Amino acid sequence: MTDVFFDEQDIAQRINRVLDETQIQRIAHLADAPSFPPSAAGRDFAGHGARIQEILERLHERGTWRLDNIASHAEAVRAQVQEFSEADIEHSGNLTRVTPDLAGGEK
């Protein structure tokens, strides 16, 4: 099996950058909510204008949902890396206690 090496601090910093950038994008996204008054579609097209506004609002909500999912995924990655690191420390500690007689070798 191929060994897996990673720098937990480096990964944590990268995850923090993803979370920081996602938060910046989320704030900017929420500050720029779409506005399309139905009257902007024209006097005889207010119904179309209302539908356009509704579609724009749904698209905007989806953008927020996507940004929230990115942040949620980054947090899940952080938890998995932490769990992997803790398991690695525990198991490597166990390996340091293996003596030749326990491993089936000669003393």
C-alpha positions as YAML, in Angstrom:
chain: A
units: angstrom
residues:
- id: 1
  name: MET
  ca: [0.00, 0.00, 0.00]
- id: 2
  name: THR
  ca: [1.22, 3.47, -0.81]
- id: 3
  name: ASP
  ca: [2.05, 5.62, 2.18]
- id: 4
  name: VAL
  ca: [-0.08, 8.71, 2.71]
- id: 5
  name: PHE
  ca: [1.71, 11.82, 3.86]
- id: 6
  name: PHE
  ca: [0.14, 15.17, 4.54]
- id: 7
  name: ASP
  ca: [0.91, 18.27, 6.49]
- id: 8
  name: GLU
  ca: [-2.03, 18.81, 8.82]
- id: 9
  name: GLN
  ca: [-1.12, 22.47, 9.41]
- id: 10
  name: ASP
  ca: [-0.91, 23.13, 5.67]
- id: 11
  name: ILE
  ca: [-4.29, 21.51, 5.11]
- id: 12
  name: ALA
  ca: [-5.82, 23.49, 8.00]
- id: 13
  name: GLN
  ca: [-4.48, 26.74, 6.50]
- id: 14
  name: ARG
  ca: [-5.89, 25.85, 3.09]
- id: 15
  name: ILE
  ca: [-9.27, 24.99, 4.60]
- id: 16
  name: ASN
  ca: [-9.25, 28.30, 6.49]
- id: 17
  name: ARG
  ca: [-8.55, 30.13, 3.22]
- id: 18
  name: VAL
  ca: [-11.47, 28.34, 1.56]
- id: 19
  name: LEU
  ca: [-13.75, 29.24, 4.47]
- id: 20
  name: ASP
  ca: [-12.57, 32.87, 4.54]
- id: 21
  name: GLU
  ca: [-13.03, 33.28, 0.79]
- id: 22
  name: THR
  ca: [-16.41, 31.58, 0.90]
- id: 23
  name: GLN
  ca: [-17.54, 33.95, 3.66]
- id: 24
  name: ILE
  ca: [-16.34, 36.97, 1.66]
- id: 25
  name: GLN
  ca: [-18.21, 35.70, -1.40]
- id: 26
  name: ARG
  ca: [-21.33, 34.99, 0.67]
- id: 27
  name: ILE
  ca: [-21.37, 38.51, 2.13]
- id: 28
  name: ALA
  ca: [-20.92, 40.03, -1.34]
- id: 29
  name: HIS
  ca: [-23.56, 37.73, -2.79]
- id: 30
  name: LEU
  ca: [-26.13, 38.59, -0.11]
- id: 31
  name: ALA
  ca: [-25.42, 42.31, -0.52]
- id: 32
  name: ASP
  ca: [-26.20, 42.08, -4.24]
- id: 33
  name: ALA
  ca: [-29.71, 40.65, -4.26]
- id: 34
  name: PRO
  ca: [-31.40, 40.89, -7.65]
- id: 35
  name: SER
  ca: [-34.11, 43.45, -8.11]
- id: 36
  name: PHE
  ca: [-36.33, 43.47, -11.16]
- id: 37
  name: PRO
  ca: [-39.55, 45.37, -10.54]
- id: 38
  name: PRO
  ca: [-42.39, 43.88, -12.60]
- id: 39
  name: SER
  ca: [-42.99, 47.29, -14.15]
- id: 40
  name: ALA
  ca: [-39.49, 47.17, -15.65]
- id: 41
  name: ALA
  ca: [-40.77, 44.62, -18.17]
- id: 42
  name: GLY
  ca: [-43.13, 47.19, -19.62]
- id: 43
  name: ARG
  ca: [-46.68, 48.28, -19.09]
- id: 44
  name: ASP
  ca: [-48.28, 45.24, -20.68]
- id: 45
  name: PHE
  ca: [-45.75, 42.74, -19.35]
- id: 46
  name: ALA
  ca: [-45.99, 43.08, -15.57]
- id: 47
  name: GLY
  ca: [-46.82, 39.37, -15.25]
- id: 48
  name: HIS
  ca: [-43.66, 38.49, -17.16]
- id: 49
  name: GLY
  ca: [-41.69, 40.92, -15.02]
- id: 50
  name: ALA
  ca: [-42.98, 39.25, -11.85]
- id: 51
  name: ARG
  ca: [-41.91, 35.84, -13.17]
- id: 52
  name: ILE
  ca: [-38.48, 37.21, -14.08]
- id: 53
  name: GLN
  ca: [-38.09, 38.59, -10.55]
- id: 54
  name: GLU
  ca: [-39.13, 35.23, -9.09]
- id: 55
  name: ILE
  ca: [-36.57, 33.38, -11.24]
- id: 56
  name: LEU
  ca: [-33.84, 35.84, -10.27]
- id: 57
  name: GLU
  ca: [-34.66, 35.34, -6.59]
- id: 58
  name: ARG
  ca: [-34.50, 31.55, -6.96]
- id: 59
  name: LEU
  ca: [-31.14, 31.79, -8.75]
- id: 60
  name: HIS
  ca: [-29.86, 34.03, -5.99]
- id: 61
  name: GLU
  ca: [-31.05, 31.59, -3.31]
- id: 62
  name: ARG
  ca: [-29.27, 28.78, -5.17]
- id: 63
  name: GLY
  ca: [-26.06, 30.80, -5.16]
- id: 64
  name: THR
  ca: [-26.36, 31.18, -1.39]
- id: 65
  name: TRP
  ca: [-27.10, 27.46, -1.05]
- id: 66
  name: ARG
  ca: [-23.98, 26.60, -3.07]
- id: 67
  name: LEU
  ca: [-21.75, 28.86, -0.98]
- id: 68
  name: ASP
  ca: [-23.18, 27.33, 2.19]
- id: 69
  name: ASN
  ca: [-22.45, 23.86, 0.80]
- id: 70
  name: ILE
  ca: [-18.85, 24.80, 0.05]
- id: 71
  name: ALA
  ca: [-18.40, 25.98, 3.65]
- id: 72
  name: SER
  ca: [-20.11, 22.86, 5.01]
- id: 73
  name: HIS
  ca: [-17.91, 20.62, 2.87]
- id: 74
  name: ALA
  ca: [-14.75, 22.44, 4.00]
- id: 75
  name: GLU
  ca: [-15.76, 21.92, 7.63]
- id: 76
  name: ALA
  ca: [-16.35, 18.22, 6.92]
- id: 77
  name: VAL
  ca: [-12.90, 17.98, 5.33]
- id: 78
  name: ARG
  ca: [-11.41, 19.61, 8.42]
- id: 79
  name: ALA
  ca: [-13.12, 17.03, 10.66]
- id: 80
  name: GLN
  ca: [-11.95, 14.13, 8.49]
- id: 81
  name: VAL
  ca: [-8.36, 15.37, 8.44]
- id: 82
  name: GLN
  ca: [-8.43, 15.76, 12.22]
- id: 83
  name: GLU
  ca: [-9.86, 12.27, 12.63]
- id: 84
  name: PHE
  ca: [-7.26, 10.81, 10.27]
- id: 85
  name: SER
  ca: [-4.46, 12.61, 12.09]
- id: 86
  name: GLU
  ca: [-5.63, 11.37, 15.49]
- id: 87
  name: ALA
  ca: [-5.90, 7.79, 14.19]
- id: 88
  name: ASP
  ca: [-2.45, 8.09, 12.61]
- id: 89
  name: ILE
  ca: [-0.92, 9.27, 15.89]
- id: 90
  name: GLU
  ca: [-2.63, 6.49, 17.82]
- id: 91
  name: HIS
  ca: [-1.61, 3.75, 15.39]
- id: 92
  name: SER
  ca: [1.95, 4.99, 14.97]
- id: 93
  name: GLY
  ca: [2.23, 4.96, 18.76]
- id: 94
  name: ASN
  ca: [1.13, 1.34, 18.75]
- id: 95
  name: LEU
  ca: [3.75, 0.49, 16.13]
- id: 96
  name: THR
  ca: [6.57, 1.93, 18.21]
- id: 97
  name: ARG
  ca: [5.72, -0.61, 20.89]
- id: 98
  name: VAL
  ca: [6.15, -3.61, 18.57]
- id: 99
  name: THR
  ca: [9.13, -5.72, 19.56]
- id: 100
  name: PRO
  ca: [10.69, -8.45, 17.42]
- id: 101
  name: ASP
  ca: [9.09, -11.18, 19.53]
- id: 102
  name: LEU
  ca: [5.61, -9.64, 19.04]
- id: 103
  name: ALA
  ca: [6.20, -9.31, 15.32]
- id: 104
  name: GLY
  ca: [7.18, -12.96, 14.99]
- id: 105
  name: GLY
  ca: [10.88, -12.21, 14.56]
- id: 106
  name: GLU
  ca: [13.83, -13.27, 16.61]
- id: 107
  name: LYS
  ca: [14.76, -11.53, 19.84]
...
